[in-house]
Amino acid sequence: MLILAFQNDSAPSDELVDACGDSPRWACEWVFDQTDNEALAGIVDWVIDRPLRIGLVVLVAWIVKRIVHHMIGKVVDRIRSDSTERQMERVRRLSPGVLAAADDAARERGKARAETVGLVLRSFSSALIWTIALFVVLSELDVNVAPLIAGAGIAGIALGFGAQSVVQDFLSGMFMLIEDHYGVGDVIDVGDATGTVERMSLRTTSIRDAQGTVWHISNGEIRRVGNFSQLWSRALIDVGVAYETDIRLAQGVIQRVGTELWEDPEWGDGVVMEPPEVLGVQNLGGDAVQIRLIVKTRPSSQWTVERELRLRIKEALDEAGIEMPFAQRTVWLRQQGDVPMPQPVDPATVRVAPIPHAHDDEAQGPDEDSGERS
């Protein structure tokens, strides 16, 4: 009896249910108890309680967004610092003489990549958080969100199938930024085009080639990338000399030219990162002996160094009297009076050796053959 009485006392009355619903909120119930007015209680429930709940949802969403953005900032800073430190460690190991300039370039490059990645992650997280908050607010307004969620799911599936290439482009662009495959100003080879990167987004990459043509390539279509401008480059020159040349003398002349370029204040320690090195004979060609010279340069400076070296090597070899041969052919001219011209021959009168057949060998037999050998 006590339990039934407690249940009857705790159960809301029919008037309260009509005014505030099956699960009355505290504000609606309090106003109804004080005024015994269903309409006023319903208005208070709508004006006070629901906006308070909606405001609480918005406040929680804002706090979650700030926390997520702070975490994204930490992750992006970690990516930037780790990438910059790895690059600087490679520079310290390979070319410690250019550490200061390389440090500034690496930091600027890492800063630009970090800002781009952070902007994308913050935008995506904000859209996701506010979308969830919107559905919660709609449910507080007694809007049935189940059809909306189902419709959004169907639309997402349809969009995923219809825009697979766009999604692939965005994902590829994101990984290219995080892994630092290339950046604006780098000279790259992507197979379809080779040139300088002028603009890079999450969807496309714009490359200007040597003829001035701008190529717009979707990031999802880039299968491999050759970067000519990361950390350092290398100038490679094959110098051809005649076979009659003293090869050791030619190598010495080429090495002297490279050393003079390294000691030149305009080039050495500014464009050329290390003293040039003559590797030796690279190839014995049909017209010349190829001697290879390599020079480590600043990124994207290898072509300028190659042009300057070719000019200086040509002048030095001419001064040393070393011939740089060109393609040569020896032509013999035969006059008709000196050597009798061949007369036409009837093919039927030409004697040729008989061609043995397989059945002739079989007819000979093994005994006759062994008897001749004995």
C-alpha positions as CSV (number, residue, x, y, z in Angstrom):
1,M,0.0,0.0,0.0
2,L,2.9,2.4,0.8
3,I,4.5,1.7,-2.5
4,L,1.2,2.4,-4.4
5,A,0.7,5.6,-2.5
6,F,4.3,6.7,-3.3
7,Q,3.8,6.0,-7.0
8,N,0.5,7.9,-7.1
9,D,2.1,10.9,-5.3
10,S,5.1,10.9,-7.7
11,A,3.1,10.5,-10.9
12,P,2.4,13.7,-12.7
13,S,-1.3,14.8,-12.8
14,D,-3.2,14.9,-16.0
15,E,-3.2,18.7,-16.0
16,L,0.6,18.8,-15.6
17,V,0.9,16.3,-18.4
18,D,-1.3,18.4,-20.6
19,A,0.8,21.5,-19.8
20,C,4.3,20.2,-19.7
21,G,4.2,16.7,-21.3
22,D,4.9,13.2,-19.9
23,S,8.4,14.3,-18.7
24,P,7.8,17.8,-17.3
25,R,10.9,20.0,-17.0
26,W,11.6,21.8,-13.8
27,A,10.7,25.3,-15.0
28,C,7.3,24.3,-16.5
29,E,6.4,22.3,-13.4
30,W,7.3,25.1,-11.1
31,V,5.3,27.7,-13.0
32,F,2.3,25.3,-13.2
33,D,2.4,24.6,-9.5
34,Q,2.5,28.3,-8.7
35,T,-0.1,29.6,-11.2
36,D,-2.1,26.5,-12.1
37,N,-2.1,27.9,-15.6
38,E,-1.3,25.4,-18.4
39,A,-0.7,28.0,-21.1
40,L,1.6,30.1,-19.0
41,A,3.5,26.9,-18.0
42,G,3.9,25.9,-21.6
43,I,5.2,29.4,-22.6
44,V,7.7,29.4,-19.7
45,D,8.8,25.9,-20.8
46,W,9.4,27.1,-24.3
47,V,11.0,30.5,-23.4
48,I,13.2,29.5,-20.5
49,D,13.9,25.8,-20.5
50,R,14.5,25.0,-24.1
51,P,16.6,28.1,-24.9
52,L,18.7,27.2,-21.9
53,R,19.2,23.7,-23.2
54,I,20.0,25.0,-26.7
55,G,22.5,27.5,-25.2
56,L,24.1,24.8,-23.2
57,V,24.5,22.7,-26.4
58,V,26.1,25.6,-28.2
59,L,28.4,26.3,-25.3
60,V,29.5,22.7,-25.2
61,A,30.1,22.7,-28.9
62,W,32.2,25.9,-28.7
63,I,34.3,24.4,-25.9
64,V,34.8,21.2,-27.8
65,K,35.8,23.1,-30.9
66,R,38.4,25.2,-28.9
67,I,39.9,22.0,-27.4
68,V,40.0,20.3,-30.8
69,H,41.6,23.3,-32.4
70,H,44.2,23.5,-29.6
71,M,45.1,19.8,-30.2
72,I,45.3,20.4,-33.9
73,G,47.7,23.3,-33.3
74,K,49.9,21.0,-31.2
75,V,49.9,18.3,-33.8
76,V,50.7,20.8,-36.6
77,D,53.5,22.4,-34.6
78,R,54.9,18.9,-34.0
79,I,54.7,18.1,-37.7
80,R,56.4,21.3,-38.6
81,S,59.2,21.0,-36.0
82,D,59.9,17.4,-36.9
83,S,60.0,18.0,-40.6
84,T,62.3,21.1,-40.2
85,E,64.6,19.2,-37.8
86,R,64.9,16.3,-40.2
87,Q,65.8,18.6,-43.0
88,M,68.3,20.5,-40.9
89,E,69.9,17.3,-39.7
90,R,70.4,16.2,-43.3
91,V,71.9,19.6,-44.2
92,R,74.2,19.4,-41.2
93,R,75.4,16.0,-42.3
94,L,75.7,16.8,-46.0
95,S,76.6,20.5,-46.2
96,P,77.3,22.2,-42.9
97,G,78.7,25.3,-44.6
98,V,75.3,26.5,-45.7
99,L,73.4,25.8,-42.5
100,A,72.1,29.3,-41.8
101,A,70.5,29.9,-45.2
102,A,69.1,26.4,-45.3
103,D,67.7,26.8,-41.8
104,D,65.7,29.9,-42.8
105,A,64.4,28.2,-46.0
106,A,63.4,25.1,-44.1
107,R,61.6,27.1,-41.4
108,E,59.7,29.1,-44.0
109,R,58.7,26.0,-45.9
110,G,57.6,24.2,-42.7
111,K,55.6,27.2,-41.6
112,A,53.7,27.4,-44.9
113,R,52.9,23.7,-44.9
114,A,51.8,23.8,-41.2
115,E,49.5,26.7,-41.8
116,T,47.8,25.0,-44.8
117,V,47.4,21.7,-43.0
118,G,46.2,23.4,-39.8
119,L,43.6,25.4,-41.8
120,V,42.2,22.3,-43.4
121,L,42.0,20.3,-40.2
122,R,40.4,23.2,-38.3
123,S,37.8,23.8,-41.0
124,F,36.9,20.1,-41.1
125,S,36.7,19.7,-37.3
126,S,34.6,22.9,-37.0
127,A,32.1,21.7,-39.7
128,L,31.8,18.3,-38.0
129,I,31.3,19.7,-34.5
130,W,28.7,22.3,-35.5
131,T,26.8,19.7,-37.6
132,I,26.4,17.5,-34.6
133,A,25.4,20.4,-32.5
134,L,22.8,21.4,-35.1
135,F,21.2,17.9,-34.9
136,V,21.1,18.1,-31.1
137,V,19.4,21.5,-31.2
138,L,16.8,20.3,-33.7
139,S,16.0,17.3,-31.4
140,E,15.5,19.8,-28.5
141,L,13.0,21.6,-30.7
142,D,11.0,18.4,-31.1
143,V,12.1,18.0,-34.7
144,N,12.5,14.4,-35.8
145,V,16.1,14.2,-36.9
146,A,16.0,10.5,-37.9
147,P,14.9,11.3,-41.5
148,L,17.5,14.1,-41.7
149,I,20.3,11.7,-40.6
150,A,19.1,9.0,-43.0
151,G,18.9,11.5,-45.9
152,A,22.3,12.9,-45.1
153,G,23.7,9.4,-45.1
154,I,22.2,8.6,-48.5
155,A,23.4,12.0,-49.9
156,G,26.9,11.2,-48.5
157,I,27.0,7.8,-50.1
158,A,25.8,9.3,-53.5
159,L,28.3,12.1,-53.2
160,G,31.1,9.6,-52.4
161,F,30.4,7.6,-55.5
162,G,29.9,10.6,-57.7
163,A,32.9,12.5,-56.5
164,Q,35.5,9.8,-55.9
165,S,38.1,11.6,-57.9
166,V,37.6,14.8,-55.9
167,V,38.0,12.9,-52.6
168,Q,41.1,11.2,-54.0
169,D,42.5,14.6,-55.0
170,F,42.0,16.1,-51.5
171,L,43.5,13.1,-49.7
172,S,46.5,13.0,-52.0
173,G,47.0,16.7,-51.5
174,M,46.8,16.4,-47.8
175,F,49.5,13.6,-47.7
176,M,51.7,15.6,-50.1
177,L,51.6,18.5,-47.7
178,I,52.2,16.5,-44.6
179,E,55.0,14.5,-46.1
180,D,56.5,17.5,-47.9
181,H,56.8,16.0,-51.4
182,Y,57.2,19.5,-52.9
183,G,56.2,23.1,-52.4
184,V,55.8,26.4,-54.2
185,G,59.0,27.3,-56.1
186,D,60.3,23.7,-56.4
187,V,61.2,22.4,-59.8
188,I,59.5,19.0,-60.2
189,D,58.9,16.2,-62.7
190,V,55.4,14.6,-62.5
191,G,55.6,12.6,-65.7
192,D,53.1,14.7,-67.7
193,A,54.9,18.0,-67.1
194,T,58.2,19.3,-65.7
195,G,58.6,22.8,-64.4
196,T,58.3,25.2,-61.4
197,V,55.4,24.8,-59.0
198,E,53.5,28.1,-59.0
199,R,50.5,27.1,-56.9
200,M,49.6,24.1,-54.8
201,S,46.2,23.3,-53.2
202,L,44.6,20.3,-51.8
203,R,43.0,19.5,-55.2
204,T,45.4,20.6,-57.9
205,T,49.0,21.6,-58.6
206,S,49.9,24.3,-61.1
207,I,53.3,23.8,-62.9
208,R,54.9,26.3,-65.3
209,D,57.3,24.6,-67.7
210,A,60.4,26.0,-69.5
211,Q,58.2,27.3,-72.4
212,G,56.0,29.2,-70.1
213,T,53.0,26.9,-70.3
214,V,51.1,26.4,-67.1
215,W,49.9,22.9,-66.4
216,H,47.1,22.2,-63.9
217,I,47.3,18.6,-62.7
218,S,44.9,16.9,-60.2
219,N,46.7,15.7,-57.2
220,G,45.0,12.3,-57.4
221,E,46.6,11.8,-60.9
222,I,50.1,12.3,-59.7
223,R,51.6,8.8,-59.3
224,R,55.3,9.8,-58.8
225,V,57.2,13.1,-58.3
226,G,60.8,13.9,-59.0
227,N,61.9,17.0,-57.0
228,F,65.0,18.8,-58.4
229,S,65.0,21.4,-55.6
230,Q,64.9,19.8,-52.2
231,L,67.8,20.6,-49.9
232,W,70.4,20.5,-52.6
233,S,71.0,19.8,-56.3
234,R,73.8,18.4,-58.4
235,A,75.3,19.7,-61.6
236,L,76.5,16.8,-63.8
237,I,78.7,17.4,-66.9
238,D,80.2,14.9,-69.3
239,V,83.1,16.4,-71.2
240,G,84.2,14.7,-74.4
241,V,87.8,14.8,-75.5
242,A,89.6,13.1,-78.5
243,Y,91.1,9.7,-78.2
244,E,94.6,11.1,-78.9
245,T,94.3,13.4,-75.8
246,D,96.3,12.8,-72.6
247,I,93.3,11.8,-70.4
248,R,95.1,12.6,-67.1
249,L,96.0,16.1,-68.4
250,A,92.4,16.7,-69.5
251,Q,91.1,15.5,-66.1
252,G,93.5,17.9,-64.4
253,V,92.3,20.8,-66.5
254,I,88.7,20.1,-65.8
255,Q,89.4,19.8,-62.1
256,R,91.2,23.1,-62.1
257,V,88.2,24.8,-63.7
258,G,85.9,23.3,-61.1
259,T,88.2,24.4,-58.2
260,E,88.4,28.0,-59.7
261,L,84.6,28.1,-59.8
262,W,84.5,27.0,-56.1
263,E,87.0,29.7,-55.1
264,D,85.2,32.4,-57.0
265,P,83.4,34.6,-54.5
266,E,80.4,35.0,-56.8
267,W,79.8,31.2,-56.9
268,G,81.6,29.4,-54.2
269,D,79.8,29.0,-50.8
270,G,76.9,30.9,-52.3
271,V,75.7,28.7,-55.2
272,V,78.2,25.9,-55.2
273,M,78.0,24.0,-51.9
274,E,81.0,21.8,-52.1
275,P,84.2,21.7,-54.2
276,P,83.6,20.1,-57.6
277,E,84.9,16.6,-58.2
278,V,86.1,14.8,-61.4
279,L,84.9,11.2,-61.2
280,G,87.0,10.1,-64.2
281,V,86.3,8.4,-67.5
282,Q,82.6,7.8,-67.8
283,N,82.3,6.4,-71.3
284,L,84.4,5.4,-74.3
285,G,82.1,6.5,-77.1
286,G,82.4,6.3,-80.9
287,D,83.8,9.8,-81.3
288,A,85.1,10.8,-77.9
289,V,86.2,9.8,-74.4
290,Q,83.6,11.1,-71.8
291,I,85.0,12.6,-68.6
292,R,82.4,13.2,-65.8
293,L,82.4,16.2,-63.5
294,I,79.9,16.6,-60.6
295,V,79.1,19.7,-58.5
296,K,76.8,20.0,-55.5
297,T,74.8,23.2,-55.7
298,R,72.0,25.0,-54.0
299,P,68.5,23.8,-54.9
300,S,67.5,24.7,-58.5
301,S,70.9,26.2,-59.2
302,Q,72.4,23.2,-61.1
303,W,71.4,24.4,-64.5
304,T,73.1,27.8,-64.0
305,V,76.2,26.1,-62.7
306,E,76.3,23.7,-65.6
307,R,76.2,26.6,-68.2
308,E,79.0,28.4,-66.4
309,L,81.1,25.3,-66.2
310,R,80.7,24.4,-69.8
311,L,81.8,27.9,-70.8
312,R,84.9,27.8,-68.6
313,I,85.8,24.2,-69.6
314,K,85.6,25.1,-73.3
315,E,87.9,28.1,-72.8
316,A,90.4,26.1,-70.6
317,L,90.6,23.1,-73.0
318,D,91.2,25.5,-76.0
319,E,93.9,27.2,-74.0
320,A,95.5,23.8,-73.2
321,G,95.3,22.7,-76.9
322,I,92.9,19.8,-76.0
323,E,90.5,18.9,-78.8
324,M,86.8,18.5,-78.1
325,P,85.9,16.3,-81.0
326,F,82.7,16.3,-83.0
327,A,81.1,13.5,-84.8
328,Q,83.4,12.4,-87.7
329,R,83.0,10.0,-90.6
330,T,85.6,8.9,-93.2
331,V,84.2,8.8,-96.7
332,W,86.1,6.9,-99.6
333,L,85.4,8.1,-103.1
334,R,86.0,5.5,-105.8
335,Q,86.3,6.5,-109.5
336,Q,85.0,4.2,-112.2
337,G,88.3,4.2,-114.2
338,D,90.5,3.1,-111.3
339,V,88.7,-0.1,-110.4
340,P,86.6,-2.2,-112.8
341,M,82.9,-2.1,-111.9
342,P,81.3,-5.5,-111.3
343,Q,79.4,-7.0,-114.2
344,P,75.8,-8.3,-113.7
345,V,75.7,-12.1,-113.1
346,D,72.9,-14.5,-114.0
347,P,71.9,-16.2,-110.7
348,A,71.2,-19.5,-112.5
349,T,74.9,-19.8,-113.4
350,V,76.3,-19.3,-109.8
351,R,77.6,-22.5,-108.2
352,V,76.7,-23.0,-104.6
353,A,77.5,-25.7,-102.1
354,P,74.7,-28.3,-101.6
355,I,72.7,-27.9,-98.5
356,P,72.5,-31.2,-96.4
357,H,69.1,-32.5,-95.4
358,A,68.2,-34.3,-92.3
359,H,67.1,-37.5,-94.1
360,D,70.6,-37.7,-95.8
361,D,72.2,-37.9,-92.3
362,E,69.7,-40.6,-91.3
363,A,70.4,-42.6,-94.5
364,Q,74.1,-42.6,-93.8
365,G,73.6,-44.7,-90.6
366,P,75.7,-44.9,-87.5
367,D,77.8,-47.9,-88.6
368,E,79.2,-46.1,-91.7
369,D,80.0,-43.0,-89.6
370,S,81.7,-45.1,-86.9
371,G,83.7,-47.0,-89.5
372,E,85.1,-43.8,-91.0
373,R,86.1,-42.6,-87.6
374,S,88.0,-45.8,-86.9
